[in-house]
Amino acid sequence: MSGTPATVALRAAGIRFSEHEYAHDPAAASFGLEAAAALGVEPERVFKTLLAEVDGSLVVGIVPVTTMLDLKALAVAVGGKRAAMADPALAQRRTGYVVGGISPIGQKTAAPTVLDETAELWETVFVSGGRRGFDVELAPGDLAGVTSAVLADISMRRS
């Protein structure tokens, strides 16, 4: 049993989830695709947590690891105009997590969150549990609830 801020927050909220640890390879090109392969699940069920600055404020975007975050769509989803990826050092400071292990749950400083609507296609999805090599699996509705996320189409296929 792990004691990351994410699992602490999930337990405090009474949300059912399962923990999945795997051997993380620091040389992995994609943490999310590595997680999907290690856990033996469809990559579309594994979601990555990305931070962007929308009109100067941090916003969390949660998208499948098989896609890229659509910054324009993210900005629109939170009523903003311009979005750019946040500086990784800022993301780490504000969330309390390291890049590659940023969980959307239990962040040090809560930020508006948008979950890609494709999460609803699955009974459960996987997100970082708060460190590299550790994911939590939970229902998309519970993920949206615990992060106060809105659902929107914020992903685009890799070209």
C-alpha positions in Angstrom: 0.0 0.0 0.0 1.4 3.4 -1.0 1.1 6.6 0.8 1.4 9.3 -1.9 -0.7 12.4 -1.7 -2.9 10.9 -4.4 -3.7 7.7 -2.5 -4.2 9.7 0.7 -6.7 12.0 -1.1 -8.5 9.0 -2.7 -8.9 7.3 0.6 -10.0 10.5 2.4 -12.7 10.9 -0.4 -13.8 7.3 0.1 -13.1 6.5 -3.6 -12.5 2.9 -4.7 -9.2 2.5 -6.6 -6.5 0.0 -7.1 -2.7 0.5 -7.0 -0.4 -0.7 -9.8 3.3 -0.6 -9.3 5.7 -1.5 -12.1 9.5 -1.3 -12.8 10.1 2.1 -14.2 12.9 2.4 -16.8 14.5 5.9 -16.6 15.4 5.7 -20.3 11.7 5.2 -21.3 10.8 7.6 -24.1 7.1 7.7 -23.0 6.2 7.2 -19.3 2.6 6.6 -20.2 3.2 4.0 -22.9 5.7 2.3 -20.6 3.0 2.1 -17.9 0.5 0.6 -20.4 2.9 -2.0 -21.6 4.1 -2.9 -18.0 0.5 -3.1 -16.7 -0.8 -5.0 -19.8 -3.7 -2.6 -20.5 -4.8 -0.7 -23.6 -2.8 2.5 -23.9 -6.0 4.5 -24.5 -7.0 3.7 -20.9 -3.8 5.2 -19.5 -4.0 8.9 -19.0 -1.2 11.5 -18.6 -1.4 14.6 -16.5 -0.1 17.8 -18.2 0.0 21.3 -16.9 -0.5 24.3 -19.1 -0.7 28.1 -18.5 -4.0 29.4 -19.8 -4.1 33.2 -19.8 -1.4 33.2 -17.1 -3.0 30.6 -14.8 -2.1 27.0 -14.4 -4.6 24.4 -15.7 -4.4 20.6 -15.5 -5.2 18.6 -18.7 -5.6 14.8 -18.5 -5.4 13.0 -21.8 -4.7 9.5 -23.1 -1.0 8.7 -23.4 -1.6 7.9 -27.1 -2.6 11.5 -27.8 -1.3 15.0 -27.4 -2.9 17.8 -25.4 -4.8 20.2 -27.7 -3.9 23.5 -26.1 -6.5 25.6 -27.9 -9.3 23.1 -26.8 -8.0 23.2 -23.2 -8.1 27.0 -23.2 -11.7 27.0 -24.5 -12.7 24.3 -21.9 -11.8 26.7 -19.1 -13.0 29.9 -20.8 -9.6 31.1 -21.8 -7.9 32.4 -24.9 -4.3 31.4 -25.0 -2.5 28.3 -23.6 1.1 27.1 -23.5 2.7 24.2 -21.8 3.8 25.1 -18.3 7.5 25.1 -17.3 8.3 21.7 -15.9 9.9 23.2 -12.8 6.8 25.3 -12.1 4.6 22.2 -12.6 6.7 20.3 -10.1 6.6 23.1 -7.5 2.8 23.6 -7.8 1.8 20.0 -7.8 4.4 18.6 -5.4 5.1 15.8 -7.8 8.1 15.1 -10.2 7.6 15.2 -14.0 6.7 11.7 -15.2 5.0 11.1 -11.9 2.6 14.0 -11.7 -0.8 12.8 -10.5 -4.0 14.8 -11.2 -5.0 13.8 -7.6 -3.8 15.3 -4.4 -1.8 18.2 -5.9 -0.2 20.6 -3.5 -2.0 23.6 -5.2 -5.3 22.7 -6.8 -5.8 24.0 -10.3 -8.8 23.9 -12.7 -8.7 20.5 -14.3 -10.1 19.2 -17.6 -10.4 15.4 -18.3 -10.5 14.3 -21.9 -14.0 13.0 -22.7 -12.7 9.7 -24.0 -12.2 8.6 -20.4 -15.9 7.9 -20.3 -15.4 5.1 -22.9 -13.8 3.0 -20.2 -15.1 1.4 -17.0 -11.8 2.3 -15.3 -8.8 4.4 -16.3 -5.2 4.6 -15.1 -3.4 7.8 -14.0 -0.2 8.4 -12.2 -0.4 7.6 -8.5 2.2 10.3 -7.6 5.5 8.8 -8.6 7.2 7.2 -11.6 6.3 3.5 -11.8 3.1 3.8 -9.9 -0.4 4.2 -11.3 -3.9 4.1 -9.7 -6.9 2.7 -11.5 -10.3 4.2 -10.8 -13.6 5.0 -12.5 -13.6 8.1 -14.8 -16.5 9.6 -12.8 -14.5 9.3 -9.6 -11.4 10.8 -11.2 -13.5 13.8 -12.4 -15.1 14.1 -9.0 -12.0 14.0 -6.9 -10.2 16.5 -9.2 -13.3 18.7 -9.8 -12.6 18.2 -13.5 -14.8 19.2 -16.4 -15.0 16.8 -19.3 -14.1 18.1 -22.8 -12.5 17.0 -26.0 -8.9 18.2 -25.3 -6.8 15.5 -27.0 -5.6 15.2 -30.6 -4.0 12.3 -32.3 -0.2 12.2 -32.7 0.7 13.0 -36.2 
